[in-house]
Amino acid sequence: MKVGWDSLLLATGIAGARGLTSGDGQPSIYDLEYGVTEEVPDAFVTSTAQNEFDSESAAFYASRSPVSKTALLETPTLLISSWTDTLFITNEAIWNYHAIRDNGVESKLVLFRGGHTFEETADSEMNARLDSRALEFIDSHLRRDEESGFPQVEYYETQRDTWSTTNDIDPRNTKEWTVTFSDAKLDDETVVYNSIAPSSSSQLTSEEEDLLDGVTAVHFDYLVTEARELLGAPSLELDLEPLGTDPRLFVKVYHRTADGETLVHDQVTPVHQTGDERRTVEVEMTALQRRLAVGDTLRVTVAATDAGFYSSRTAAGARIYHGSDDDSRATFPVQPS
């Protein structure tokens, strides 16, 4: 559960629907009951109490999600999303982009910096560019002109403050770079402990805050020996044993240079698997774009808590196994040179 966004959006939804438009500017119990669809506050209450959506809430939101409607689309579609959006992560736009395209309908994708983020949002120049790209896409179809030459995927590079294009963004059909956790640690296993209260506020800052290596978090560092551009959604295989039931872990990617560390796009990938037995969990991580130079360090951090999410209420943490190459690993899609 994204506790920060969930609370903020419910509060603003109630205020916007009743508390402000009624003229008094003060949300009330009446506003809570009638200001938004009743399933929304119900979902908030039950998910907060249970630490997850129940089946009714999940079905309610799924029916209102693009996931249930992409098969019906017959209209050329441009999707615009942000690398740094921590409410609607980039992967969701990529999933929709692929679903529409795989149905034989024209689908294009633009990825920028901004969106729903607690850090830097899109400035006027960025917004003007996005507006112009949307108008160009619509204009080329409504006027029934010839193909406009609109790129398949266009994305903003934060490090270079420039735009780039690619024919697709799909880790299944690109080069890969796999880092095994055993290469970064001499020990065969590491325990990360659940501190209940968040030990970091990663999504609120791009600076590294998981400082208790080997306690509430564990870092796996990899020296970059070949210049690479990472582009797409990495995959994660995590060999773990819960210390209790229902563990929650949070995986982050840092880029470390001589100038310091940066949490890539301020993003965190939550890992949630029920049960109390050892297992290998496979997760699609949050999509990213980052250029790594020779001499830089790529850091993968696994933490037991994060301020953006609820932590486990029944597990003391988890034991992560990394004694061999077949245990825990992460695979990053690499853009061809």
N, C-alpha and C positions, 0 to 999 in steps of 0.2 A: 504494500500500500504506500502510495506517495503521500505521506501524511501532510506535508507542507502545502502542496498544491490542492489536495482534497479539501483541507480546511479553508484555504483562501478562496477557492472557487465557490464553495457552498455559501460562504459568508457574503461574497460580492453578488452572487446570484439572488440571494434572498433580498439584499438591500436594493439591487437594481430592479427586481420584479415588483416589490411592494413598498419597501421602506422609503425609497427616494421618489418613486413616481406618485405615491399617495400624497406627497407634499410635506410630510412631517419629518422626513429624513432619518427616522428612527425605526430600525427593524424591530419587530415584536413577535410574540408567539403566534399571532394571527398570520404574520408574514411567513414564518417558518412553516406553518401548516398549509397556507394557500399560495404562497409566493412562487414556489417552484413545484414541478411535478413531484408528487408525494414519494415516488420511488427513490428520488435523489437523496433526501435526508434520511429515509429508511436505510438506504445502502450505506450511507455514512455512519449511522449509528451501529448497524450490525457489523460492518467491517472493522470499525474501531474496537468493538467489544470482542470480536472473534479473531482479529488480526488477518482477515481475508474476506473476500466477497463470498456470500452464500450463493447457491445455484440460481435463486430468483434474481438477485442483483446482477449476476454475470449475464444471465439471459436478457435482462432489460437493456443493459448497455450494448451487448452484442447486436441486438436488433436495431440499434441506432448507429451502429458503426459501419464505415465503408466496407468492412470485411463481409457483410451480408448483402452488399449491393454491387460489387464490382462486376459480377457476372451479367448484370442487367445493362451495363453501360455500352452504348454503341456510338458515343460521341467522342471525337478526338479530345484528349485530356492532357492538360499541363499541370503537373504537381510542383508546388513550391514549398520547400521545407528548409529547416535550419540545422546546421551541425550542433549548435549550442542550445537547442530547445530541449529543456529537461522535462517538459510536460508531454509533448508529442515528439518522441525521439525520431531521429532521421530514419531509422529502420522502418517505421510505419509508412512513410512516404515511399520508400524503396519497395516494400511489400505491395502497396497499391499500384505503383508503377509497373511492377512485374505482372501482377494479376491482370491488369487492363491490357498490357501488351500481349500476354500469353493468350488472351481471348481474341487476338487478331485485330484489336483496335489501336489506333495510333496513340502512343503514350510518350510524353517527354518529362524530363525531370530537371529542376533547378534547385541547387542547394546553396544557401547563403549563411551569413553569420548574423545572429540576432534571435528573433522569436521570443518564446517564453523562457526567459533566463533571468537569473538574479544578478548577472553581471552586465556587460556591455550589450545594449540592444542595437538594432539596425539604425543607422543615422539617415539623414535626409537623402544623401547621395545613394546609399544602398536601396532605400525604398523607391527612389525614382527609377533606378535600374530595374527593379523587380516589376514595377508598374509598366515600364516600357516593354519588357519581355512578355508580360501577360497580354498587353494590347497587340503586340506584334503577332503573337500566336493566334489570338482571336481574329485579328484582321485578315490574316492569310487564309483562314477558313471561310469567314463570312463573305469575303469578296470573291471566293472561289478562284483565287490566283493560283499560279503554279506553285510548286513546293518552295517554301520560303528559305530553305536551307537551315532551318532551326536545328541546333545540335540536339543529339539524343539525350545527352546528360551534360549539364553545365554546372560547374561548382566553383565556389569561392575558396581561395587559398589564404588563410589568415596570415601565415608567415611571410608571404610575398606581397600581400595586399593586391592580388590580381585574380583574374578569372581564367579558368581552364575548361577544356571540354574533353569528353571521351565518348566512345561509341556505346558504352554500357557500364553499369556498375553492378557486377555480379561476381561474387567470390568463387562461384563454381567454374568460371571460365577465365581464370586469370592466374598469374604467378602467385606463389605463396611463400611465406617465411614462417617456419615453425620454430618456436622456442620451447624447449622442455625445461620444466622446473628443476629437474635433477642437475642441469648444467649450471644452475645458479646457487645451489645449496649443497654443502657437504653432507649434512644430515639426511636421513631417510624420510623424516617426517617433521612437521611443525604443527603445534597446537595454537589456534587463535581463540582467545577467550571473549565471551560475550559480557561486556561491561554494562548491559542494559541501557544506561544513558549513553547517547552517541559519543564516540571517541573522536569523531571528525565531522566537519561540516563541508564536505567536498563540493557539493553543488552550489555552495554559496561563494566559493573562491577557487581560483585556478591554482593556488599555491598548495604545496604538499602539506597535509596536516596529519597524516597517519604516521605518527612519530614513534609509537611503541612497537617497534619491529620485534616480532616473536612473542608479543603479549596479546594485544587486541588486533594486530595486523601483522602480515608477513610480506616482505618485499622480495621480488625476484628480478635481478638486474642483468641486463645483457648489453655488452659493449657492441656498438655498431661498427662493423668492419667493412661494410659495403654500403654506399649511398643508396637509399631506397625512398620511394614515395608509397606510403601506405594509403590505400583507398578502398573503402568498403567495410563490411561487417566482419570482424574477426570471429573465429570459433574457439570455444574453450572446452577442454576436457579436464574435469577436476575430480581426482580420486580422493574422496573424503569419507570420514567416519564421524557421525554426529556424536556429540557429548550430551545425550538427551534426545528428545524428539523434536521434529520440526525445526531444523537449523535454518538460519538465514545468513547468507554471506554476500559481500558486496565487492565487486572486482573493478579495478580502476587501471587506467593506462597513463603513465607519466612519461614525459619526454624530458630527459635531464641533459643539460649542456653546461658549459663553463659559466653561463649567466644564471643558472638556477634550474628549478624544476617547474614543469607546467603540467597540470592535469588536463589531458587532451580534451578540448571542447567542454570542460567541466562535467563530463558525463560519468555515470556510475552504472554498472550492470548488476542488478540484483540476481541472486541465485537462491532459489527456494525449492527444496525437495523434501517432501514429507517422509517420515519414517525414522528409524534409529539404527539402521544397518549400514555397513560400509558399502559404498557404491561409486561408480564413475558417472558423474553428471555431465551432460553435454549441453552447452548453452551457446546461443548466438549472442555475441556481445554487441554493444552499441556501436554503430557505424562511425568511422572516423576518416579524416584525411590529414596526413602529417608527412613532412619530408624529414628524413633522418640523414645526418651527415656522418662521415667517418669520424670516429672519436666520441660521438654522442652515446648516451645510454638510454635504452628503452627499459622502463620499469613496469612490471605487472604487480599490482598490490591486491592482496586478498584480505579483507577486513571483516570483522564480526558485526560491526554496527556502522550506521551512517545516518546523519541527521535528516536526510531527505526521505527516509523510510522508517517503518516500524522494525525494530529488531525482534529476534525470537524471544518468546516468553517462556519457553519450556526447555531450551537447550543452553547449556553453559558455554557452548562454542562448538568447534569442530577440529578434528585432526586431519591435516592435509598430507597425503603421501606423495613423495617425490624422490623415491629411492632409485628409480630407473626411468628410462625414456618412455616406457609404456604407462607410466603413472600420469601425472598432471602435465598439461601442455596448453599452449595457445598458438593458433595459426592465424597469421595476418595476411590479407590479400595485398599484393604488391602491384602497383601500376607499371606496365611495361615501359621501358625507357623510350 
